[in-house]
Amino acid sequence: MNTLSYGLLGLLARRESSGYELMLRIQPFWQAKHSQIYPLLSQMEDKQFLSARWVEQSDKPDKKIYAITEAGLQKLKEWMHMPIAPAVTKDELSLRTFCLWLTDIGIALDIYEERRIIYLEKKQYFEEILHRIPEEECHFGSKEFSNYILASKGLMMAETELKWCDWVLKLLRQHNMQAHSNS
């Protein structure tokens, strides 16, 4: 079992879903494609961590709906006691920032202005999630508690990224104004 497998079990512990729905639901946590998800679902079904049933659809092909089994729930609970692997960082913006000296100011401004929009959208996304969570459900033991603390983390990170992006844009604009006034 890999981390993605456990993530899929965790999503199914909340509600049964099709493979496609799972692919969409896991995206905020883990970037995964169909080609990764479907083989794992099949393996976990073979190991009886999941059960599946077919749902007929009149306007589309039939779809397979997965649900976690008691064995899958037990496996997920065991995973909660395992050490957490260090975070893997893949951050193209940081790599581009590292190479920023190779481009002109206009491209640099474009990079951070585009990213600023993404950070604003993320901030709004997490604010909407938090707005939908009833305050009385924001306690340990509630399924909504996980949503609450994860959306709060996402919001805090988006706000920090937005603040950093605004700071970089300010520096770039100051440089741009100085460069124009010196020419």
C-alpha positions in Angstrom: 0.0 0.0 0.0 1.3 3.4 -0.9 0.2 6.8 0.3 -2.2 7.3 -2.5 -3.9 4.0 -1.6 -4.4 5.2 1.9 -5.7 8.5 0.7 -8.3 6.8 -1.5 -9.3 4.6 1.5 -9.7 7.8 3.6 -11.9 9.4 1.0 -14.0 6.2 0.7 -14.3 6.1 4.5 -16.3 9.3 4.2 -18.5 8.3 1.3 -18.6 5.8 -1.6 -17.5 7.1 -4.9 -16.6 6.2 -8.5 -13.0 6.2 -9.6 -13.5 9.4 -11.5 -15.1 11.1 -8.4 -12.1 9.9 -6.3 -9.7 11.4 -8.8 -11.4 14.8 -8.4 -11.8 14.5 -4.6 -8.1 13.7 -4.0 -6.7 16.6 -6.0 -6.5 19.1 -3.1 -4.3 16.6 -1.3 -2.5 14.7 -3.9 -2.0 15.1 -7.7 -3.1 11.8 -9.1 -4.2 10.7 -12.6 -6.7 8.0 -13.7 -3.7 5.8 -14.7 -2.6 5.8 -11.0 -5.9 5.5 -9.3 -7.7 2.7 -11.2 -4.9 0.1 -10.7 -4.8 0.9 -7.0 -8.6 0.5 -6.7 -8.4 -2.8 -8.4 -5.6 -4.0 -6.1 -7.5 -2.9 -3.0 -10.6 -4.6 -4.3 -8.6 -7.8 -4.7 -7.3 -7.5 -1.2 -10.9 -6.9 0.0 -10.2 -3.4 1.3 -12.9 -2.2 -1.0 -16.1 -3.5 -2.4 -17.6 -2.3 -5.6 -21.0 -2.3 -7.4 -22.1 -1.3 -10.8 -24.6 1.5 -11.3 -26.5 1.6 -14.6 -26.7 5.0 -16.3 -29.0 5.6 -19.2 -27.2 8.5 -20.8 -23.6 7.4 -20.0 -21.7 4.1 -19.6 -22.3 2.3 -16.4 -20.1 3.3 -13.5 -18.4 1.3 -10.8 -18.9 2.6 -7.3 -16.4 1.8 -4.6 -17.0 1.6 -0.8 -14.5 0.8 2.0 -14.9 -2.5 3.7 -14.3 -3.3 7.4 -10.8 -4.6 6.4 -10.1 -1.4 4.5 -11.2 0.7 7.5 -8.9 -1.4 9.7 -6.0 -0.9 7.3 -6.7 2.9 7.3 -6.7 3.0 11.1 -3.3 1.1 11.1 -1.9 3.7 8.7 -2.7 6.4 11.2 -0.2 4.9 13.6 2.6 4.8 11.0 5.3 7.5 10.9 4.6 10.2 8.4 7.1 10.5 5.5 8.8 13.9 4.9 6.9 16.2 2.6 8.0 16.1 -1.0 8.3 19.6 -2.5 7.8 20.2 -6.2 7.6 23.9 -6.7 8.1 25.2 -10.2 7.6 28.8 -9.0 10.5 28.5 -6.6 12.7 27.1 -9.4 11.7 29.9 -11.8 12.3 32.4 -9.0 15.8 30.9 -8.6 16.4 31.6 -12.3 14.7 35.0 -12.4 17.9 36.8 -13.2 17.8 35.1 -16.7 14.6 37.0 -17.8 13.5 40.5 -18.2 11.4 42.5 -15.8 8.2 42.3 -17.9 8.3 38.5 -17.8 9.1 38.5 -14.1 6.1 40.8 -13.4 3.8 38.5 -15.5 4.9 35.4 -13.6 4.0 36.9 -10.2 0.9 38.7 -11.4 -0.5 35.4 -12.8 0.5 33.6 -9.6 -1.2 36.3 -7.5 -4.5 35.5 -9.3 -4.1 31.8 -8.4 -3.4 32.6 -4.8 -6.5 34.9 -4.6 -8.6 32.0 -6.1 -7.2 29.6 -3.6 -7.9 32.0 -0.7 -11.5 32.4 -1.9 -11.9 28.6 -2.3 -10.8 27.9 1.3 -12.9 30.8 2.7 -16.0 29.3 1.0 -15.2 25.8 2.5 -14.8 27.3 6.0 -18.0 29.3 5.6 -20.0 26.1 4.9 -18.7 24.2 8.0 -21.1 24.6 10.9 -19.2 26.0 14.0 -20.6 23.3 16.2 -18.9 20.7 14.0 -15.4 22.2 14.4 -14.3 19.8 17.2 -12.1 16.8 17.4 -14.1 13.6 16.6 -16.3 15.2 14.0 -15.6 14.4 10.3 -16.0 18.2 9.7 -13.1 18.9 12.1 -10.6 17.5 9.5 -12.2 19.7 6.8 -12.0 22.6 9.2 -8.3 22.3 10.0 -7.3 21.4 6.5 -9.3 24.4 5.0 -7.8 26.6 7.7 -4.3 25.4 6.7 -5.1 26.0 3.0 -6.3 29.5 3.8 -3.3 30.4 5.9 -1.0 29.1 3.2 -2.8 30.9 0.5 -2.7 34.2 2.5 1.0 33.7 3.1 1.7 32.9 -0.6 -0.4 36.0 -1.6 1.5 38.2 0.9 4.8 36.9 -0.5 3.7 37.4 -4.1 2.6 41.0 -3.4 6.0 41.6 -1.7 7.9 40.3 -4.8 5.7 42.3 -7.1 6.4 45.5 -5.0 10.1 44.8 -5.3 9.9 44.2 -9.1 7.8 47.4 -9.6 10.3 49.4 -7.6 13.1 48.1 -9.7 11.2 48.8 -12.8 10.5 52.4 -11.8 14.1 53.0 -10.8 15.3 51.5 -14.1 13.0 53.8 -16.1 14.0 56.9 -14.1 17.7 56.1 -14.6 17.3 55.9 -18.4 
